[in-house]
Amino acid sequence: MRGEPLKASRVSITVVVDNVIDIFLQDQHPIRYPRPGRCSSLLAEQGLSIWIEIEGPGRSGSCRILYDFGRGGPALRRNLEILEIDPRRADYLILSHGHIDHYGGLTGLLEDKSVCAPLVVHPRAFGSRAIRQPDGSMAGPWSIFQDEIESLMSQPLLPALSPRQIGSGVWISGFIPRSSTLDPLFSAAVRKEGDDWVADQFEDDLSIFIRLEKAGLVIITGCCHAGVINTLRAASTLFPGEPIFALIGGFHLNFVPSEAVKRIINEIDKHQPGLLVPLHCTGAAAQNLLRQHFKERCPYTTVGMNISVP
């Protein structure tokens, strides 16, 4: 990219909310795990929230991001307190997509008016959504409406329809094109359009791309409804030739048959990621297959883990 901006010099990523907690894991560079004691009271829930701190060249131009907000129970606030993360320091709030296990804690966070960062979001994140069950019933619906969120905010919404830079080396993916035939469709997901429930295309799925001076690209995903392969391709298209240092987040492989997961793993391997951190909706079975293939490059995950580079 011509006239490309400076890259980040350092990134620290902390998992605030996730489905699993384990306080007995051993640190392995560049990962530090929570320890028994204060962290024994961390909470897990079916949701995701990640705190990201980025420093620009020469440790200047810092950018702090709270990416997703859990399901809306006590986990987000409690874990932020235990991990000594002050959301009032956030420069940006980013919503990966409009599912309740990602936006559920947003309203409570905004209601006390102390968190005043702008919200980066794709406009299609708003509305009503549900999951159609095999028996025809629906889980949900869950709704998030733009006017309600805006009424709680002192900063404007920042729409992210296409790639958008928000800091030194920090980009929001915008809409991620679908080209891979390996990435599974979440066919049970539906959204309300007028009076009808229609198949959800997840145009709002947003990932974060961080360009590090010495390490390469760090890709952070929410649920990766656009697909893991599509997301890797989008990052590589935006920053051709840059190595993938880490892929971190939910990969949404929890209901994907093992043979299909293995084909996806082989395609991921072609991008030669240095580190994979499968969270949230990846699912235990897919996590096991990823660890079998990538071995020490795919560590165990938990609420409270921190990844710091360099």
Secondary structure, DSSP 4 states (H G I P E B T S, - for coil): -TTPPPPBSEEEEEEEE-S---S-PPPBTTEE---TTGGGG----S--EEEEEEE-GGG-S-EEEEE---SSSSHHHHHHHHTT--GGG-SEEE--SS-HHHHTTHHHHHHTS---PPEEE-GGG-EEEEEE-TTS-EEEEEEE-HHHHHHH-SS-EEE-SS-EEEETTEEE--SPP---SSSPP-TTEEEEETTEEEE---TT---EEEEETTTEEEEEESS-TT-HHHHHHHHHHHSTT--EEEEEEE---TTS-HHHHHHHHHHHHHT--SEEEEEGGG-HHHHHHHHHHHGGGS----TT-EEEE-
